[in-house]
């Protein structure tokens, strides 16, 4: 199996793919319909397995030939192939030839065949839409009387307009005429009207279409389907230069009370694009505005009169938004009192919050709830009902929070939870549209109450993504209006939630550094520190552990973030007191409690289950401890984890992390530190051999071990006082190792694209420190025969001062060390095939060896910092094959240094003197750099490698030598940065002077 076939296990090689294509073509030309249909259906799978441009181009041309001369049944299935494989169509290089084959069918006498040709053109609009021949062919089909052909022409027009907006000017008059024809089918008119949404980019056409939309809406024969499509198109073309007029807004507002929900929704969505601010002050507009407002209020109150299960929240949300726009555009003098939009939105919030808490019956209509809230002794006494904006809210808030605590742990349905979140978001939106400070403050209080309420959400609540979005959106909104301090107290309750998703989201909010209010920042850290301190005093009480474990681990996360903030690269802030040490002490106390049980016993597992960190916080705590350099707590946490109940790979990974943490704790004993680091490398090597991606961690541990060993060697060298000639050899060796270590750190930085800021900062410090040592040790005069011993004496003085503080502090690593950074992967093969060939490829000495490097780029699902743009290929000849694996950092750094020093070579020298001149200066291990662009995820890079002239060394004797071609690939992203992600491969190459070879 070749390297390219790693992306398609069923495939064997590129030759196999072309053989499959020819086999499918022959099956398509049989006389058995079932065989033909089955063969045509196999083409999309072939394209996905081998997206070669040559294969795709050839296969689509063959499908075009088959479409031209086959039956309508087979033509239908070919059109389906174009639909399912349309993402491969841009690779076709002979688009005009393929279009000619389709146009032959489009101008035939069979209306069904013409309809199928239109469908195929629509499915291939991504490449056919820009051709005038295709546009003209579609335009002519509108003159047909066959309904299937008309429907196909309409569908193809809509698809072609997506990829060629210029096509709209060609079919404009025809589409407008057909859309205005009331004799057309409603489905056809609807499609035509929908296709006119592409006129939004043309100012002149937008103005004309606005009048047509008004005409279609007011036409007595326009059905509800046509009206809905018209309002959707009308909404799409409304822009600043083409705003909805007041009289049209009044006309549309009459439709919001329609019994058809689709019509009501379309009308409200269109009104949502209305900007009443510039029209509300016109003379005589007050009566019209009042009419629109009354219709919207009537609609909302009608919904509130229904039972809760019959409320259409989409109608309520849009109606309140439009109503808030109108009231926000009105001045305070013309609309005294509390705006109705805010009264209704606040009532909805209070009702949903009361239902969620259980203080309000779930079957009680909202309108009845409003009346009871305003009555004496209503729901407001419990803190859930309506309130006045001018009242003091502190007592009510306290009553609300007291009721929250009484109802802690109550399981709520998803419907009630969604209602609570939706109503809170609506209150935020309404207050923003009203634009007045007092309503924004009231909305912030609604957010705070909602946060307190959902902090008691049960574990069975399956709303992870929904909850994350709500928490992030509401937090950013309060941050924007400078009311984030009001949520600082709610964050504390959220951190003790039984819902892991809520804890994770709030921890991320704290980690992002969004607590810009320093008082709220320190208040939260102080509260969490007190919580941790209280936990330590009762750490041996199992019942307390069972009830407090979630909040204590979240508090540890907050304290670590607030204390040092090294994990996210933000400026550090001193935590109140010694809270970071408190976090480490809490972990130690908990670990001692876990360690008191027999390892692997049922009691230990049960105790860990009720008191240990949740899965999503376990790695978070490790990341923060490592970023803060508290490796003793990392070792303690790993040691307390019951690994015997875990899988083999996870056991090995935890042991590797624990051993590396132990090595960092033994930093003052270089021998013990390196022994533990070697043990960690052994465990990581086991994972690597099991195909578990741990290359980044292997490189980091190797770099750290070499760093400790090298610094230990430098300190021993500087501590000596003799000036023996052997000291020169030792100094040269240490200088060379220092330079190599600097190169190793640079290789890690330029290999992995998504390294976190903490780890990248440490790698940068390593490069800077050892670059300074290398520069100080090398000097300008080097180690000459006469000045060598004097140079040794100078080095001992200068290096001793530099390395005094280097390597004495524990390393600080971020989240990348605990999860493999997502990195693109490349798979390559050569032409001629130098890997799967039975014998080594041979080439004449003194000539140029031509080969093509082709392959695929596999991009991870995670978003990269910059999109891949180009591929670099460094090629060189060596006397030795590659002598290392991908996990050998030292050898990888040496090979990467050769590749990074590559020089561009102008290929194509054909004159004998040019080749001779090239061979006279030929150097082994000297790389040549070639560059190519990415074609999607596929690339093909021609390379030319000069070979040495053996006649200069061996004379005219027949000679064969075995050399090795090294290929090292790199990726250049859109920002111009080069990433040497590999792969690095070597192939044998025979260089010969014999004619036979």
Secondary structure, 3 states (H helix, E strand, C coil): CCCHHHHCCCCCCHHHHHHHHHHHHHHHCCCCHHHHHHHHHCHHHHHHHCCCHHHHHHHHHHHHHHHHHCCHHHHHHHHHHHHHCHHHHHHCCCHHHHHHHHHHHHCCCCHHHHHHHHHHHHHCHHHHCCCHHHHHHHHHHHHCCCHHHHHHHHHHHHHHHHHCCCHHHHHHHHHHHHHHCCCCCHHHHHHHHHHHHHHHHCHHHHHHHHHHHHHHHHCCCCCHHHHHHHHHHHHHHCCHHHCCCHHHHHHHHHHHHCCCHHHHHHHHHHHCCCCHHHCCCCCCCHHHHHHHHHHHHHHHHHHHHCCHHHCCHHHHHHHHHHHHHHHHHCCCCCCCCCCHHHHHHHHHHHHHHHHHHCCCCCCCCHHHHHHHHHCCCCHHHHCCCCCCCCCCCHHHHHHHHHHHHHCCCCCCCHHHHHHHHHHHHHHHHHHHHHCCHHHHHHHHHHHHHHHHHHCCCCCCCCCHHHHHHHHHHHHHHHHHCCCCHHHHHHHHHHCCCCCHHHHHHHHHHHHCCCCCCHHHHHHHHHHHHHHHHHHHHCCCCHHHHHHHHHHHHHHHHHHHHHHCCCCCCCCCCCCCCCHHHHHHHHHHHHHHHHHCCCCCCHHHHHHHHHHCCCHHHHHHHHHHHHHCCCHHHHHHHHHHCCHHHCCHHHHHHHHHHHHHHHHHHCCCCHHHHHHHHHHHHHHHHHHHHCCCCCHHHHHHHHHHHHHHHHHHHHHHHHHCCCCCHHHHHHHHHHHHHHHHHHHHHHHHHCCCCCCCHHHHHHHHHHHHHHHHHHHHHHCCCCCCCCCHHHHHHHHHHHHHHHCCCCCCCCCCCCHHHHCCCCCCEEEEEEECCCCCCCCCEEEECCCEEEEEEEEEEECCCCCCCCCEEEEEEEEEEECCCCCCCCCCHHHHHHHHHHHHCCEECCCCCCCHHHHHHHHHCCCCCCCEEEEEECECCEEEEEEEEECCCCHHHHCCCCCEEEEEEEEEEEEEECCCCEECCCCEEEEEEEEECCCCC
